[in-house]
Amino acid sequence: MADQGLEGSNPVDLSKHPSGIVPTPHSPVIYKMPPRIAAIRLVSSHREVYEPCDDSFALVDALLADRTNLIEHNPKICMEIGCGSGYVITSLILLLKNEVPGVHYLATDTNPIATRVTKETLQAHGVDADVICTDIASVLEKRLAGSVDVIVVNPPYVPTPEYEVGMEGIASAWAGGENGRTVIDKILPVVDLLLSEKGWFYLVTLTSNFPAEICLMMRKKGYASRIVVQRSTEEENLVILKFWRDKDEESRENETSSSSFVSQFSKSLSSLMEKQWR
């Protein structure tokens, strides 16, 4: 039922104001600020460092889409492997810093110039992380084994000749070898070692990387997976995957023993692509 409100005023429908607080012409208007991510204008750059592009944006969009879950996840250690310009790790910190205190952030890259650029990007945004120059996480594996709650990776995924993999400079950011999988396949066992029991892993892939096969490989290691973001551009079809440990061993054995796993994944991907183009 509508209430008469203040004497002489128009009736006010309190059903539209479940809090019981009715705004007046003199009430302050409170706007909820959208989640903050790294500002491109503050991202440092260098000709030998990969700049944020469609894949970086898609990965950050996946983190944005999963932000509420990430906050509830309450991670203690978050890590980016292959930080490049620092756009992704900075965005992750900004997404969580006001909601999840006391998180330890780390970032690695094999390119020493990239680690410097990442530090500059972090500083420009007023946030901090340990940034380490290393191959994947080779100097951290023993110390961090089983303790990282969130890992994000935008790997070198472009199919290239094998000799281009691991080259110095910016080429190391994209050269992925045969099917773009050489570096990805090296990263997966490291991630498995680093992730905590509740750990989550976000990975950028192309459809040409055969993401269904990647999910099946991780399934055999005990991980469930889902597609968080699918995005098609003029140059590539991006698929952002999320992995987490699945304790349902019986279900896992049934799925990994059946060829229907890859078929089901392909159907899910096709459905997402159809929705994008509608």
Steps between C-alpha positions, in 0.01 A plus 500: 500500500624849421585719799402867514856599587550858614191713547406675181730286285409255229443139610822294520506133410723341764516177302747680277714584801541175696755662731230736625715800403320722255723739306401866506612788277765576762623143553857428386512272197730202562655337196672164523832525321571224250796270570829664410754345264833622365482817289663459161644852519690395814633173359871530433639388164815401318559382145620162633194443720157376389238773542143432620289372213182298441630200693600713800161672498317167476694362799420806710136475390501141626630618838234773504229247420624280784576782745225418750617139511862613538408718797314213667796275415710720733840421345819547699749468212429607139747462216536587134736296283621706204408850619621699197393862545340433839148583379341176622666465842433869570134455403469195725644693795265794441199268472569342838696745713201674663313175558768243587773637729836341564548330163857432383536565126779365279580533130765330286635546150794356311569841343695728740369810323143380561562469872623860507199621301262310729655667804445839336136417424438387858662814638295725270182347646617519859505123556774247566604143417818293506621495138756232413694429181489124451388231257136430594556465876821299523645683803170489689373145456634352826419801716146546365400139435136446589445853629384722209124565500468682165723469192440697179687430177492661157761270344684508168225321303558595134590199283857556380807298399655336806826695465315824581393378845699663778669759281616815674291817499139543401487180290497302823158648575319331213709217345322181607651236271297223340126570542605776741524236772872464576507758780146425620586132547804601708292732717225250590709272729650805671153636570397160637796513739438858614123502548356457847218255567251780436706654219355649182683531167401734214656432158481681165483268198417508131265251338805392295666394830231229534368623837283190537818289507648733762189457716517122457869498602415701811198276566733204522702694759184548705367836378158613392477785249268745332512771235481840670529721190494428129588777260545508123700775335603554142824315565427233761245303702583537869382266775567585866493183710467461877621190684453380859560176686209256478468250785235290325737226387231268367354770276849591381582144402175468307563820307866442419429148374244628251564677169179693565699742720657673198169488314317663791763772528470575129124533533539743790748709302278503192205614712701789644619606154143497369386723789782744430397553140125535565 
